Amino acid sequence: MSLGLGIVLFVIGAILAFALNISVDWIDLQLVGYILMGAGVVVALVSIVFLVRRRRSVSTTQTAVDPATGERVTRNEQSTTPDEI
């Protein structure tokens, strides 16, 4: 959802900065467009970073022999939480 928000902010900012030739006395629409484009880029980059971090997973498999029975014991662990920095 935040990736879409970043794209929407960028598009609205580009429309305000480049496509409109309306002058309003109390606000500079071109500056507002550039600000929205910058915010859209920041939101899109942050959302991409969170998507990449969320998809990391760790899978660990340990195999050992039980000394009492001689059976092979396998232990599997899976983690889909991101690594802590």
N, C-alpha and C positions, 0 to 999 in steps of 0.2 A: 504494500500500500504506500509506503513512503517513497519508493522508487517512482511510482506514478505521480505522487505529489511533487517530487522534484522536477519531473518532466513538465507537468502542468504549470508550475511556477516559471520555468524557463520559457515556455511557449508564450505565456501571458506577458512576461517581461519583454520578449522579443517583439511581440505585437505592439506593446506600448513604446518601445524604443525605436523601432524601424518603420512600422506600418502606419502609425497615426500621425497626421499633420494637424493636430488640434492644439491650440495654445490656450492654456488656462492661467489666469493671473496668479492664483494662490498656490499652484503646485507645478513643478517641472515634471511632466509625464515621461520625458526621455530619461531623466535621472531615476525615477521610480522604476522604469523598465529595466535599466541596468542593475538596480538593486535586486529586483525580483529574479533576474537572470542569474546573478551571483548566488542568491539564496537557493535557487533551484539546483545549481551545480553542487553546492555544499550538501544539500539534502540528498541528492542522488548518490554522491560519493559515500556519505555516511551509511546510507541504506545498503549499498553494495558491500561495504566493509562488514556490516552486520550479517548479510546473507552469506558471505564467504566464511565468517567465523562460525556461524550456526551449523554449517554443513560438515564440519570436521568431526570425525569419529575415531575412536581408538578401540581396537580389538586385540585382546590378549588371550593366548591359548597356552596353558601349561600342562604338561604331561609328566606324570611321575608314577613310580611303582610303589604300591602299598607294601611295606615290609612284612606285615602280619599275614596277608593272604597271597601276596605275589601278584595281585591284579593290577592292571594298568588303570590309573585314575586320570581323567582329563577334566580340566577346569577351564571354562570359557567365560570371559568377561567382555562386555561391550559397553562403551560409553559414547553418548552422542553430545555430551556437553562440551562447550569450548574450553580450550586450555586457559588457565589463569595466567595473566601476565603480571 
